[in-house]
Amino acid sequence: MATPKRRKTGSKMRMRRAHWRVSAPTYSACPQCRAAKLPHRVCPNCGYYAGRQAVVTE
């Protein structure tokens, strides 16, 4: 079986892990109430999705 001959240095490991960061979620405006919501999800403020009432909110 192939195994590494030498141990990876800390610098090389940090370079590889440099792209592991988490990106912030993107928000879009709800077309009904203009509240911020996640895309492709029901608006938590008014309950609309794709132009129709999907969830009854109070």
C-alpha positions in Angstrom: 0.0 0.0 0.0 1.2 3.5 -0.7 2.0 5.5 2.4 3.5 9.0 2.7 7.3 8.9 3.1 7.5 12.1 5.1 5.1 13.9 7.5 3.2 16.9 6.1 4.5 20.1 7.5 2.2 22.5 9.5 2.6 25.1 6.7 1.4 22.7 4.0 -1.6 21.6 6.2 -2.5 25.2 6.8 -2.3 26.0 3.1 -4.7 23.1 2.3 -7.1 24.1 5.0 -7.2 27.7 4.0 -10.3 27.2 1.8 -12.4 25.5 4.5 -14.0 28.7 5.7 -17.7 29.0 5.9 -19.5 31.5 3.7 -22.3 33.7 5.1 -25.8 32.8 4.0 -27.3 34.8 1.1 -30.6 36.6 1.7 -33.1 37.8 -0.8 -36.1 40.1 -0.3 -39.5 38.6 -0.1 -41.6 39.9 -3.0 -44.7 40.3 -0.8 -43.5 42.0 2.4 -39.8 42.9 1.5 -38.5 41.1 4.6 -35.1 39.3 4.3 -35.5 35.6 3.7 -33.4 32.7 2.5 -33.8 31.8 -1.2 -36.1 28.9 -2.1 -37.8 28.9 1.3 -41.1 30.2 2.7 -40.9 33.7 4.1 -41.0 33.5 7.9 -42.6 36.9 8.1 -45.7 36.5 5.8 -45.7 32.8 4.9 -45.6 33.3 1.1 -43.7 31.2 -1.4 -43.7 31.4 -5.2 -46.5 34.0 -5.1 -49.0 32.0 -3.0 -49.7 31.6 0.7 -47.8 28.4 1.7 -48.0 28.7 5.5 -50.6 30.5 7.6 -48.9 33.1 9.9 -50.4 35.4 12.5 
